[in-house]
Amino acid sequence: MKSALLMFFGAVIFAITFAAWWYLNALACGMNTTGCRGVTLAWGDWEALQFFVPTFIIGAAMFLFGLWKIVRRNRR
């Protein structure tokens, strides 16, 4: 049960971080004075992305650790 919760919260953290990253890119697109036809994720923009990488890693690590514990428990 704890492993499933760990996976759930890891996925939630990862999803919220991704949504915030998308929102930041949409906000930048909307503030562009020359107009913007669509939101693109600027993965090469390290100035903004550096603030999101730690929570991406934390969310992914929590999810993978929970998955690893479930797989290990089911192999016994």
Contacts in CASP RR format, 6 or more apart in sequence:
PFRMAT RR
TARGET T0000
AUTHOR 0000-0000-0000
METHOD contacts of the structure
MODEL  1
MKSALLMFFGAVIFAITFAAWWYLNALACGMNTTGCRGVTLAWGDWEALQ
FFVPTFIIGAAMFLFGLWKIVRRNRR
2 69 0 8 1.000
3 66 0 8 1.000
3 67 0 8 1.000
3 69 0 8 1.000
3 70 0 8 1.000
3 73 0 8 1.000
4 66 0 8 1.000
4 70 0 8 1.000
6 62 0 8 1.000
6 63 0 8 1.000
6 65 0 8 1.000
6 66 0 8 1.000
6 69 0 8 1.000
7 62 0 8 1.000
7 63 0 8 1.000
7 66 0 8 1.000
7 67 0 8 1.000
7 70 0 8 1.000
9 59 0 8 1.000
9 62 0 8 1.000
10 58 0 8 1.000
10 59 0 8 1.000
10 60 0 8 1.000
10 62 0 8 1.000
10 63 0 8 1.000
11 59 0 8 1.000
11 63 0 8 1.000
13 55 0 8 1.000
13 58 0 8 1.000
13 59 0 8 1.000
13 62 0 8 1.000
14 55 0 8 1.000
14 56 0 8 1.000
14 59 0 8 1.000
14 60 0 8 1.000
14 63 0 8 1.000
16 55 0 8 1.000
17 52 0 8 1.000
17 55 0 8 1.000
17 56 0 8 1.000
17 59 0 8 1.000
18 56 0 8 1.000
20 52 0 8 1.000
21 41 0 8 1.000
21 49 0 8 1.000
21 52 0 8 1.000
22 39 0 8 1.000
22 41 0 8 1.000
24 48 0 8 1.000
25 39 0 8 1.000
25 40 0 8 1.000
25 41 0 8 1.000
25 42 0 8 1.000
26 39 0 8 1.000
28 42 0 8 1.000
29 35 0 8 1.000
29 36 0 8 1.000
29 38 0 8 1.000
29 39 0 8 1.000
29 40 0 8 1.000
30 36 0 8 1.000
42 48 0 8 1.000
42 49 0 8 1.000
43 49 0 8 1.000
END
